[in-house]
Amino acid sequence: MGEPATDTVQCDACPIRCVIKPGRTGSCDRYGNVDGVLARLDPLLILERTREHGGALVPFAAREGDWEGGIVPTEDLFVTGAGSGTTYPDYKPAPFIVSSTVAGVDMITVVTEGIFSYCGVLVKIDTDRHVGAEQQLVRAEGEPVGHVTTGQYGSQMLSLGGVNHLTGGTKAEGLATMRTLLALCEGEAVELTVDDGASLVLQAGKPPTINGVVEERMRVGCGSATIGMFARQWFGLVDEVVVVDDHITGVLSEHQAGRYLGVKPTGIRVKGRRSTPGRYFNVADPGTGWGGTNLEDPLVILDAFDPKVARPGLTVLMVGTTGEHHAYFVLDDELRPVERELPPELEVSVERIRDNCEPAMTTVLFMAGAGGSLRAGATENPVALTRSVKNSLATVTCAGAPTFVWPGGGITFMVDVTRMPPGAFGYVPTPALVAPIEFSMRREDYDALGGHTASIVDIGEVVTRPEAKPIAEMPGNPWPTG
């Protein structure tokens, strides 16, 4: 391959090493050739605290000309990694190593964008409905991009991405995974399917759509918990209550709550595996019907009532864990349940179940491991940064958003993407995701870990650059260096 033409530039921000013609961008659209110079094209996002100023942004300073070392009010400014550039190759210091003063303390913030092959998202889907069996593949664009993982209380969970999908499969799989992760992290709606399961439309911070139906609420609790929560409200109004649930179906008369109140036995017989009194497992298969089961008719989980205990006229309320499904029955002379209209006094309790169900939402947590490039960009001895994070000497943020750093080796972190500013994520077609990350610490601690002190720049010089763009802090986030 011959040498590139003299009017082109070669990007070194990732292993692709694009040769870029004047006025064009590289394959990631993040870097371009601007008048013969390789340039990061997205603005460098600077968070600004707004609450002291009535919600309005305060201008940084006049930006004409170069910064001359004058005082810039930087106490309420934070340089994020969004738009900063990467540390690739590893020998480079971070794009910005910023000094500032916070509450009289000299601070250093290492600012960069990470190229993450070891990354993915955990998706929490608030729903009672079955979306697919654990370990079933989740697909986007027909390609496998993750799997269904362990369900949580009132929510189904997906694990998407990861190095095996990004780099361990076909090129089509890797690119589909990259596009899916980027869209989810950027707050866009994504269409997914689960093998032998549901079709999904998911968007961070929005209700999930399952098989074309927008989910409204998540469960108030399992069937047993629902009995415990509302037993007193049913006492004296109905003889028996069955809360149908895919996991733990509850029966009032047998449950500890019912016995505590003095509810008399009704002779009810529930199919399924009895756990403790009033709690039944495996009453039906998972599905999108009553209580996350495949039931359309709840009576199929009942055997004949015990004639030695039951009586004609005995009343039974059957309800799902969200209150969406409910039915009222009265036993006839042959002890068979016959559906009747729900009495007004019981409508109140069903509505209260609904009211106690929180709005359904899709939560997307970006999860990644900060590897060699990131850590070498902060210090010549990368493990020193890891130790500073583990010893709580350095805090980790993503575009200023708080993170959870996992215990154990390395710097593996998670962040709620809805707490990050729009446009914070990018990609490289290796394929990998690009995400902002910042490490903030006291100046003395940065010196002690052997940081790249020769590359430190004052925050006043950074925020007055032409590419710096002020944005308001995200509501609800703690201040990154607070």
Secondary structure, 3 states (H helix, E strand, C coil): CCCCCCCCEECCCCCCCCEECCCCECCCCCEEEECCEEEECCCEEEEECCHHHCCCCCCCCCCCCCCCCCCCCCCCEEECCCCCCECCCCCCCCCEEEEEEECCEEEEEEEEEEEECCEEEEEEEECCCCCCCCCCEEEECCEEEEEEEEEECCEEEEEEECHHHHHCCCHHHHHHHHHHHHHHHCCCCEEEEECCCCEEEECCCCCCEECCEECCECCCCCHHHHHHHHHHHHCCCCCEEEEECCCCEEECCCCHHHHHHCCCCCCCCECCEECCCCEEECCCCECCCHHHECCCCHHHHECCCCCCCCCCCCEEEEEECCCCCEEEEEECCCCCEEEECCCHHHHHHHHHHHHCCCECCEEEEEEEEECHHHHHCCECCHHHHHHHHHCCCCEEEECCEECEECCCCCEEEEEEHHHCCCCCCEEECCCEEEEEEEEEEEHHHHHHCCECHHHEEEHHHHHCCCCEEEEECCCCCCCCCC
